[in-house]
Amino acid sequence: MEILKEDVYMDPPPGISEYEGSTQVCKLRKALYDLKQSPRAWFGRFTQVMKKFGYTQSNSDHTLFIKHKMGKLTALIIYVDDMVVTGDDTQLIFFFVITLF
């Protein structure tokens, strides 16, 4: 989970008796699923990892990552919950796929 960059508050989870009937709220420190901030937090972390693996993020499409290695090219693009990996460096693509899955 990714640390949030803005303050997000929620009602205390049900079942915690000390908060029942209280007006207190919980401040979240990490992104949770179903928050509007979750995709942004996930993509930020994904971007960091891709850059760590030597990929460059495209200036024209921030969801496109490109890696040039020894005259070969590998490209990866993300759209919602789909990922396409292509290029002419079959060894790098194979390594990426087995590392990811």
C-alpha positions, -999 to +999 in steps of 0.1 A: +000+000+000+011+035-008+012+064+017-014+090+008-003+126-001-035+142+012-055+138+043-083+112+041-107+104+070-132+077+076-157+065+102-142+040+126-148+004+115-178-014+129-172-036+159-148-013+178-170-007+209-150+023+222-160+043+192-196+033+189-218+064+191-187+086+190-182+115+165-145+106+162-130+097+128-099+078+117-072+094+097-059+070+070-021+068+066-021+044+036-043+040+005-071+015+007-090-001-022-121+017-034-107+052-025-104+076-054-068+081-043-059+044-046-052+043-084-030+073-082-011+059-052-007+025-071+005+042-103+030+063-084+045+032-069+044+014-102+062+043-119+090+042-092+095+005-098+096+008-136+122+036-133+142+014-109+142-013-136+156+012-161+125+022-180+119+058-190+084+073-187+072+089-219+066+127-218+037+124-243+019+096-226+026+091-189+013+055-190+040+045-215+074+032-203+103+026-227+136+008-222+165+008-247+192-018-240+220-028-264+202-016-295+169-033-285+136-017-274+110-028-249+078-008-244+051-012-217+019+007-215-008+006-188-045+013-194-069+010-164-062-026-154-045-038-186-008-039-195+008-045-229+045-054-231+061-054-265+095-049-282+123-068-299+142-077-267+126-111-261+149-119-232+140-087-213+103-093-220+106-129-207+125-117-176+099-090-170+069-114-173+084-141-150+094-114-125+059-098-125+039-130-125 
